[in-house]
Each structure stands twice: as C-alpha cells, then as structure tokens.
C-alpha cells in the first residue's frame, strides 16, 4: 500500500481514479458533496468540528509545570477544514489520537532542529506549538511578545537569552494534503559551547533541519553541525530562516536577495561535499529539501507550498510541475506563456524573483508602508479578511497576522521533513549499524532494524532531565525495538558494560512514562518502537547514556556506543565548599550535574581537589549555577580556570631505554618518536580503528603514512584508550626475541603503555602524538615470574624513560575564534587578539551585509575574559564565539632548569612551557620538578653514565 495515497485512517486521498464502475461514480458524487460542505466533518467521525475563532477551553497561554502528568488542556480531536489560501486550517490533536499515531512508525519523524546561535530555532518551535497546540484565541497569539520562548524552559535560558538544554517536543503536524504525521522534534542550543546537547539529540534522530540566518549565512557552528550530521549518517535538510531581514533590515533588491539565498545553498552544498562521500546528498529548493521561513512573521514555504498557493488561487495549475520551474536561471515569457532558460528581455526576472520574492516584497511593503489607504484593497484581492480591531494592530503583529493568513500552516516544512527524512522504520538499519556495538545479523539486530514493536525491548537513552526539585532525573531516549511499559522491570546497561564484564548493569523498575511536549508532559502507559520517551525510575545507575533492555531472556544484548562529541572539554575549574562540613552535599551535587550535562567531566586530582572540565566559560558558568542553586544549594568556592595540557615529543629517543621488573627476570627495551602529522587526529576521529584486522590496518598505514609492512602489521595498541592518539608498535625480530613469550605478556605491556600515556611524566597529563617501539624484550619462562604485577609497572616506567629521552614538550589547546564586527572595529579586534598570543587567519566582509568576519586562533589559557575584553574595546559592537580547534606545542623547553620563574611576572614566550609545567605540578600536589630516579633503573643510569649523556634533570 502506497502510504502517500492514504491518510492516517486508511481513507484514499490520492489522485482521482479513472474507472467506469458505477460505484466509482457514487464515490465521485460523495466527494463532490464533501467539497460543497467544505469537508468540515472530521474524518475519523468521533469528534465535533470546532470553529476557528472559538474561545479557548482554558487559559492555556500560561505553560503547565514541567512534570505535569495529566493530559494537557487545550487539546481536542484532529479536525481538518478545506484548505483555502485565505482560510486557516485548524488541527488540534487529542492525546489519544497522538498515542494512536505512535503505533504507526511510518507516520513518525524524529527530527533535530539545529543551527548557529540566534538563527531562529526556538522561535520556530514556538510557532509550531502555537500553530497546533494552543487553541486559536482570536488575534491573541499575534499580539503576544515573541520573547515568550516556549522551549527555553530554564530560568537561566530566559535570563541569558540563549538555549542551554535541548528540549524535546512531540507534536502532530499535517502536510499539504492534510495527512497527519507525528513529529518528535528536539530543539537544540545554537551556542558552540553546548554542542554536546546537539550530539545527544542527533543520536536519537533520523534527520536534521539545519537553520541558517538569511542575513548572516553559514557561520562557525553551521559548518560544524553539517560535519557532525554527516558523520552521524543523518538526512540533512535546510531551513533558511529570517528572510524578512533581507527585505526590512538589509533592504536588498529582490534579485540581490535571490543571489544571497543561492549563495547560502551553494555554500552548504560545498561543505556537504567536503565531509560526505555520498554524492546523492545535495540540497536544493528544487528537490524540496530547502525551505524558506521567517519565524518572526509566521512565514514558511517551500517552492511546492508556494506553488500550491498559486494553484489554490487560480486553479487548474499542476503545482508540482510549476514548483520545478521556480529556482535557478529560468525565466517566464509572458508572450508565449512558457518558461525558458534564456531571458526573453534584458529586464526579465528569474522565476523565483518574479513569482515568489516580488509578491513577498509587495506584501511586506504594503503592510509596513501604507496601512490605512491601500492595504485593505490589497488584502481583499488576496482574499484576506481582517476586522477593524486587527487593522489597528501595531506593524509587527499586523504583519505577522497578514503573513499567517496568506501562507497558512507550515505544511511546506512538514512536506520537506516527510519526504527527505526517513521514518524510524526506514532509517532503523542505518541507525543500528552506526550506533549499536553488537552484530546487526542477530535476531535482536534484525528486530531493531525492522523497528519491531513486538520484538525484545531495546531502548537507547542519551539525555537526563532533572525534575523540578532537582532530586531525581528522568532518562530520555528512543525505543528501537519492542515496547516499554510503565511499571515494567528492565535491565539498564551502562557505558562500560560488555558481554564479558557485566558489572555495569542493574535491574530497575520503570516508573511512569511520558511523551515530552517541552513545558509539560503527556503520561502514557506504553511506548512502542520508533518513538521517544521520558522514563522515570531508571536514573540511579545511568551517568551519561544507557541501554535499557529486558531483564531476562535477552542475554546477547550489547550496548549502544557512548556519544562521540564534536568538541573537547579543555577548560577546568577546581571547586570546594565554603563550609568544609558541606563536602558530601557538594559531591552529591557534582554527581547530579555530571548527569545533567552530556560532555561534562568531573574528577578528583591526587591532591584531593575536585575538578570540573567543560567546553568553555559560558558552559562552566551554567554548570556552576546549577550546582550552587539547584543540585547542592550551598556556597561553593571556585579556583581560577585553567586548561588541560598534553605532553609530546619532538625527536626520537637519544638512546634505547630499558627497564627491569622488580624480580630481575624480565627486561623491556623501548624508544619513543613523534607520530606522522595528522595521524593522531585520524585515530581520534576513528578514520582508523584498532579493531580492524591486521591486513586492513597494515594497508591503511602503508598507503597513507608510508610505514613499512613489518611495522604496519605489528601495531599492538592505541593509547590511552581505543581512540587514543599514541601507538605502541612491536618492533622486535623473531630471531632475537621469543615471540610466543612476548605474546603471553602482550596484554600487560599494553596496559602499562596505556597507563603511562594516560598520565605523562611531565605533569600527569595525557601523552599525545607519540609512537612507542618495543625494540627488545627478555621475558621469564615461568608464568609465575611474568605476572601483570611485574610487567605492567615496568612497561609504564620504560614508556616514561623513552619519553623523557626524546626531547619532551608540552602542548596546549588552541581555540578557533570567529568574530563579527563592523568595518571600523576590525583594528581593535586585531589589537585584543595580539595581546593574548592570538593570530588572525582571515578577515573578509560578509556578502550582502555591513559586517566583517574575522577568523583567528587563540590559546585557550589566554582566552579567559576575551569576550568581555573584546566588547570593551569595540563598544559592544563585536560578537565572538570560540571553540576548541587543535593542540599546539608551547614554546620553550619544560625541563630547562636555567629558567627562573619569578612570581607575579608575565613570562617571555620561551619560558612559558617551564612556567605551565611547574605551576600545574604545584597545583596537583606533585614535586616541583620531574625526578628521573623514579623512571630509570640503576642499570639504566649506569648505562647513561657510560654513554656520557649529560642530563638536565635532577637525580
């Protein structure tokens, strides 16, 4: 059955069927009768039609509480009236109808709304809400201030005017034909610091709608989100928002506005082709995967939905064919009444300008320019009827009302999502292949690939939402197979669960289940596969993400991969309670805040200080607000922010370093050398994986990095974990070393290597970009003498000594900064960056606007207070966003003892590495300098003395 030809109740809504049967004539007559009646009777026959301007059933302009469990007020059965360009099509939906749609996975779409900061995602969500959830209260909705951001629930979000948490909204939306679809939409923050929230949303979605401001174009976060969505193998669609800015703010002529819009589409396609290998992934308004909107003025259309307005007004137009001629270099010849690729006259406009932009410009110009005299006549021609009170509205509410009546519902947006984002059933296989750690060929894998509601339960939770009182959390995730029931016992598998080690799993009982509609929840008793769900009662064992499955009978279930973020947490702050006796409260608060923010890391240093790692200043500021006000409710002191460093080498070890085990029966020899450029990033981005077979792994290193066959085939491990940026290579020869004995201690050596690379010798930070080669190994014959207790610490010690012999250096994180500023402020931006060791890589005017974009790099440790400094120097005219970009070697030798660090004096560049190392060691409670007697055995020191190596280290 072709689902497009039937509505959600199975009624035929496709094109009329040509047939000579008598019963078909009857069907025709019935259809004509329906048209005469205006199709006002509901199709499902069990609810009464409600009038468009009916009174609201209850004062629903005030949002319900966050965890209200009862059915929302302001909901009734779905009712559809005949769509006319001038008449608003109503669709309110009852909770039972919404629940019924959840059973049909082909009518569901799981979508993430993402985009750069302030590109209009939240307001768009508000419009979808007011469109279909809040009953029409005459013109109330057009007069309400648009600052009432429905999905910005937190007080901090409203206060700062920026999204901090992603907010899920489940809503029933009709397409152009009036067929209802269930949309699970997650509205995500646009600030780069909160990109971890986007990652959590993308993991449970099948596609993204990328919002781009028509005036600003493709920005820093837009580019990162395109890359992220492509990596997550999601369908990408684009909504070019705020098109009113081209008209009312930049005042561009229609032709220039078309060029600006085309430039945005071309730029997005350029980025997609850069990151994606799929040649079919192209965005174009002609394909229907680009829509244009203005949330402020309730405008939303695709080429198809605008063509439908023409078809509804003039009749007898095949709007789908018409839509195919409304973009690109196509012109309408009024004499021949045909479309041509060549302009008939020199003054001819492209069809997009003539049929879409010019009418839009005229409507906006009439309302803004001449309300009293010409507007009523124009509106009559368009079939838009306003009351006298409505005509007296201020310009913005009036413009919103007129556009709303002209463009009707956001059916273009729905069509775009329905056609270009797969349903959970269609997209399940790709999703499972990408996110599930187990095999797709098992019975369980097949049940998930078919999105089977009767299969074994598998639910992947990616977010934790706190209750209002901050005492417990509700887990938010997607059911991939089976059906989850309220009160059902389930097994919760954590991120460290494996079939071999089942420690990280726990049996819990599900409490209540909800469908989230942002500010309130709809309680349900079961949720089938393909839907999103908010689960009570399973939060205790979950830290970040989890897999929820059957408690018994599903033993082969494995976990879904933990989230892979597109940024790194490099800024850290140390916290302690003002009153030491309140430490337990703070620890409880830290546990909760760790659950609340997907990429946050909390840890305890050896010195006993509690450290929080985050992506940026704003991120950590929000974390501290939650910790103080919501989760621990105590006074907390915060140390000055610092950054994480990495340790690396720049040369090969000056001599072979060896270490003996404490029982003197084993001896391991290693050297360290720097990795090839780009290899560390390839390992981190999983371009190459240690789990590949040896042949495939060998081919990758031979072809891309010119390794010889022997080295490429004898890679033992990446470290400090499976995607760590260091490599351990077995470079021993079978003629010199007993390979079977070496193989028996391989796991222990790998563990020692991973321990060593996790905590480097300079200042206990991660080692990065280093290749460790095992050159020789003497291993004891008896298993008793070569246990892990002997080998692991020895392997770590030899890793350290080889590292210290290879000219060690510190690396610091660098931020990529994008600054928008008017032309006269550009020099001030350069000055501020230069003072903080920053350097500009590009500055260029933004096409079609008076602003410049300045792109630069700045060390993260010098970025604290950068935004405030920038605003001070540009009188608030410059706006910057910064995000982690790469690691760079700090100038100077961290082990140069001739450098004297004087307190409270800024150090010259060559002294920085030494300063960073000493201050980091002090903060962590380590000894002032690196002592090598810890890492070198006595025989090794004798060997050094023999070879007369001058050491710059204290003994």
Buried (B, 14 or more C-beta within 10 A) or exposed (E): EEEEBBBBBEEEEEEEEEEEEEEEEEBEEEEEEBEEEEBBBBBBEEBEBBEBEBEBEEEBBEBBEBBBEEEBBBBBBBBBBBBEBBBBBBBBBBBEBBBBBBBBBBBBBBBBBBBBBBBBBBBBBBBBBBBBBBBBBBBEBBBBEBEBBBBBBBEBBEEBEBBBBBBBBBBBBBBBBBBBBBBBBBBBBBBBBBBBBBBBBBBBBBBBBBBBBBBBBBBBBBBBBBBBBBBBBBBBBBBBBBBBBBBBEBEBEBBBBBBBBBBBBEBBBEBBBEBBEEEEBBBBBBBBBBBBBBBBBBBBBBBBBBBBBBBBEEEEBEBEEBBBBBBBEBBBBEEEEEBBEEBBEEEBBBBBBBBBBBBBBEBBEBBBEEBEEEBBEBBEEBBBEBEEEBBEBEEBBBBBBBBBBBBBBBBBBBBBBBBBBBBBBBBBBBBBEBBBEBEEEBEBBBBBBBBBBEBBBBBBBBBBBBEEEBEBBBBBBBBBBBBBBBEBEBBBBBBEBEEEEEEBBBEBEBBBBBBBBBBBBBBBEBBBBBBBBBBBBBBEBBBBBBBBBBBEEBEEBBBBBBBBBBBBBBBBBBBBBEEEEBEEBBBEBBBBBBBBBBBBBBEEBEEEBBBBBBBBBBBBBBBBBBBBEBBBEBEBEBEEBBBBBBBBBEEBBBBBBBBBBEBEBBBBBBBBBBBBEEBBEBBBEEEBEBEEEEEEBBBBBBEBBEBEEEBBBBBBBBBBEEBBBBBBBBBBEEEEBBBEBBEBBBBBBBBBBBBBBBBBBBBBBBBBBBBBBBBBBBBBEEEEBBBBEBBBBBBBBBBBBBBBBBBBBBBBBBBBBBBBBEEEBBEBBBEBBEEBBBEBEEBEEBEBBEBBBBBBBBBBBBBBEBBEBBBEBBEEBBBBBBBBBEBEBBBBBBBEEEBEEEEEEEBEEEBBBBBBBBEBBEBBEBEEBBBBEEBBBEEBBEBBEEEEEEBEBEE
